[in-house]
Amino acid sequence: MIAVIDRKPMSFDEFVDWYPENSENRYELRRGAIIEMPKPKGQHSRLAGDLAYDLGHTIRQANKSYFIPRECIVKVANDTGYEPDIIVLDEEAIADEPRWERESIVTFGQSIKLIVEVVSTNWRDDYLFKLADYEALGIQEYWIADYLGIGGRRHIGSPKQPTFTVCTLVDGEYELHQFRNDDTIVSPQFPNFSMTVNHVFASAR
């Protein structure tokens, strides 16, 4: 369950100054509105943790200079910022990020190799708002892990079923590729990530 906090519209910098420390919730800023989101729990939390572990293993095997931070806020506009479930950053590109060392804020799309969102009841955020914003920022790849199969039918088809969507940036627009069941997930950014959807979703079942 998410909630919109009833405040006057905020800028991104005002949001960062406002953000409470040691909160039981996470917060994001969307079009100037503060969105209160409970921290991932249960299946959601385990899936995100296992997937981050698998991605980390893939990165080490490929000897890439990437890393997965524990916490990070992505500024996508002056009135919008998100805290992804998983984000993979480029160690070399992050050196040019003006707010990384002090605030763990990323502002340039080229610093980000991948963002992953695990879908919960607020599925419209992941399939609509975040997809459009990550695309506009120029993030090369975006994964939507819909382990409950609750996204809209126009996004995951009918009948609904658990779906893993890989969004790849081509000429400034995302191309969407969907995987289900025993399909092996195909990722241009991580070609060695040879796992099936069932394997990725196993910990959430």
SERO-548824 format. One line per 4 residues: number of its first residue (from 1); for each residue x, z negated, y of C-alpha. Coordinates in Angstrom, 1 decimal. Each point is the difference from the previous one (the first is absolute). Layout:
BEGIN
NUM	X/Z/Y ~ ...
# end
This chain:
BEGIN
1	0.0/0.0/0.0 ~ 1.4/1.0/3.4 ~ -1.2/-1.1/3.4 ~ 0.4/1.3/3.6
5	1.1/-2.7/2.3 ~ -2.2/0.0/3.1 ~ 2.6/0.3/2.8 ~ 0.6/2.4/2.9
9	1.9/3.1/-1.1 ~ 3.7/-0.6/-0.5 ~ 3.1/2.1/0.4 ~ 2.5/0.0/-2.9
13	2.4/-2.2/1.9 ~ -2.7/-2.5/0.8 ~ -0.9/0.0/-3.7 ~ 3.5/-0.7/-1.0
17	0.2/-2.9/2.5 ~ -3.3/-1.4/-1.2 ~ 0.7/0.3/-3.8 ~ -0.1/-3.5/-1.4
21	2.9/-1.3/-2.1 ~ -0.5/-1.4/-3.5 ~ -3.6/1.3/-0.1 ~ -2.0/0.1/-3.3
25	-1.2/3.5/1.1 ~ 1.6/3.2/1.0 ~ -1.0/1.8/3.1 ~ 0.0/3.6/1.1
29	-0.8/1.7/3.3 ~ -2.3/3.0/-0.1 ~ -0.9/1.8/3.3 ~ 0.5/-3.3/1.9
33	-2.0/-2.1/-2.4 ~ 1.5/-2.8/-2.1 ~ -0.9/0.3/-3.6 ~ 0.3/-3.2/-2.1
37	0.9/0.8/-3.6 ~ 0.4/-2.7/-2.7 ~ 3.5/0.2/-1.7 ~ -0.1/1.9/-3.3
41	-0.9/-2.2/-2.9 ~ -0.5/0.3/-3.8 ~ 0.0/3.6/-1.3 ~ 0.7/1.5/3.3
45	3.0/-2.1/0.6 ~ 1.4/0.4/-3.5 ~ -0.4/3.8/0.1 ~ 1.8/0.3/3.4
49	2.8/-2.3/-1.3 ~ 0.5/1.9/-3.2 ~ -0.1/3.4/1.7 ~ 2.5/-1.2/2.6
53	2.3/-1.1/-2.9 ~ -0.4/3.4/-1.7 ~ 0.8/1.8/3.2 ~ 3.0/-2.2/0.6
57	1.3/0.8/-3.5 ~ -0.5/3.7/0.7 ~ 1.9/-0.2/3.3 ~ 2.9/-1.8/-1.6
61	0.2/2.5/-2.9 ~ 0.0/2.9/2.5 ~ 2.7/-1.8/2.1 ~ -2.1/0.5/3.2
65	0.7/-1.9/3.2 ~ -3.6/-1.2/0.2 ~ -1.4/-3.5/-0.1 ~ -3.4/-1.8/-0.2
69	-0.4/-2.7/2.5 ~ -2.1/-3.1/-0.7 ~ -1.9/0.3/3.3 ~ -0.3/2.8/2.5
73	-2.3/1.3/2.7 ~ -0.3/3.7/0.7 ~ -0.9/0.9/3.6 ~ -2.0/3.2/-0.1
77	-1.3/0.0/3.6 ~ 0.0/-2.2/3.0 ~ -3.2/-1.6/-1.2 ~ 0.4/0.2/-3.8
81	2.4/-1.6/-2.5 ~ -0.2/-0.5/-3.8 ~ 1.6/-2.3/-2.6 ~ 0.2/2.1/-3.2
85	-0.2/-1.4/-3.5 ~ 3.3/1.7/-0.7 ~ 2.4/1.9/2.2 ~ 3.3/1.7/-0.8
89	2.4/0.3/2.8 ~ 3.2/2.2/0.5 ~ 3.0/-2.3/0.7 ~ 1.7/2.6/2.1
93	-3.0/0.9/2.1 ~ -1.0/-3.6/0.6 ~ 3.2/-0.5/2.0 ~ -1.7/2.0/2.8
97	-3.2/-2.1/0.0 ~ 0.1/-2.1/3.2 ~ -2.3/-2.8/-1.2 ~ 1.0/-0.3/-3.7
101	2.7/-2.7/0.1 ~ -1.9/-2.2/2.4 ~ -3.6/0.5/-1.0 ~ -0.1/1.9/-3.4
105	-2.0/2.8/1.9 ~ 0.4/3.7/-0.9 ~ -0.9/2.6/2.6 ~ 1.4/3.3/-1.3
109	-1.5/1.9/-2.9 ~ 3.4/1.2/-1.1 ~ 1.1/-3.5/-0.8 ~ -2.7/-0.2/-2.7
113	0.4/1.7/-3.4 ~ -3.3/-1.3/-1.5 ~ -3.0/-2.2/0.8 ~ -2.3/-1.3/-2.8
117	-3.4/-1.5/0.6 ~ -1.9/-1.7/-2.9 ~ -3.7/0.5/0.5 ~ -2.4/-2.9/0.3
121	-3.5/-0.2/1.4 ~ 1.0/1.4/3.3 ~ 0.8/3.4/-1.6 ~ -0.9/1.9/3.1
125	3.1/-1.4/1.7 ~ 2.3/1.5/-2.6 ~ -1.7/3.4/-0.5 ~ -1.0/0.7/3.6
129	1.7/-2.0/2.8 ~ 3.4/-0.6/-1.6 ~ 0.3/3.4/-1.5 ~ -0.6/1.6/3.4
133	2.3/-2.3/1.8 ~ 2.9/0.2/-2.5 ~ -0.4/3.8/0.0 ~ 0.2/0.0/3.8
137	3.1/-2.2/0.0 ~ 1.7/2.5/-2.3 ~ 0.5/-2.3/-3.0 ~ 1.1/2.3/-2.8
141	-1.9/-1.6/-2.9 ~ -3.0/-2.4/-0.3 ~ -1.4/-1.3/-3.3 ~ -3.5/-1.4/-0.4
145	-0.3/-2.2/-3.1 ~ -3.8/-0.2/-0.6 ~ 0.1/-2.1/-3.3 ~ -3.6/-0.9/0.3
149	-1.2/3.5/0.6 ~ -2.1/-1.1/3.0 ~ 0.9/2.7/2.6 ~ -2.6/2.4/1.2
153	-1.0/2.8/-2.3 ~ 1.3/2.5/2.4 ~ 3.4/-1.6/-0.4 ~ 0.2/-0.7/-3.8
157	-2.8/2.2/-1.4 ~ -3.0/-0.8/-2.1 ~ -0.4/-2.0/-2.2 ~ 2.3/-2.4/1.7
161	3.0/-1.2/-2.0 ~ 3.4/-1.6/0.7 ~ 2.1/2.6/2.0 ~ 3.5/0.1/1.3
165	0.3/2.4/3.0 ~ 3.4/1.4/1.2 ~ -0.2/1.3/3.5 ~ 3.0/2.3/0.9
169	0.7/1.2/3.5 ~ 0.2/3.8/0.2 ~ 0.2/1.7/3.4 ~ -1.2/-3.1/1.7
173	-3.1/-0.5/-2.3 ~ -0.5/-2.0/-3.2 ~ -0.6/1.8/-3.2 ~ -1.8/-2.3/-2.5
177	0.7/0.0/-3.7 ~ -2.1/-2.3/-2.2 ~ 1.1/-1.5/-3.4 ~ -2.1/-2.0/-2.5
181	0.3/-1.6/-3.5 ~ 3.1/1.3/-1.8 ~ 1.0/2.4/2.8 ~ 3.6/-0.4/0.9
185	0.3/-0.6/3.8 ~ 1.9/2.7/1.7 ~ 1.9/-1.0/3.2 ~ 2.1/2.4/2.1
189	1.8/-3.0/1.6 ~ 0.6/-1.7/-3.3 ~ 0.3/2.6/-2.8 ~ 1.4/-2.6/-2.4
193	-3.2/-2.1/0.3 ~ -1.3/1.2/-3.4 ~ -2.9/-2.4/-0.6 ~ -3.5/0.6/-1.0
197	-3.0/-1.3/1.9 ~ -1.0/-2.2/-2.9 ~ 3.5/-1.6/0.1 ~ -0.2/-0.7/3.7
201	-3.5/-1.4/-0.2 ~ 0.5/-2.0/-3.2 ~ 0.8/-3.3/1.7 ~ -3.3/0.2/2.0
205	-2.2/0.3/-3.1
# end
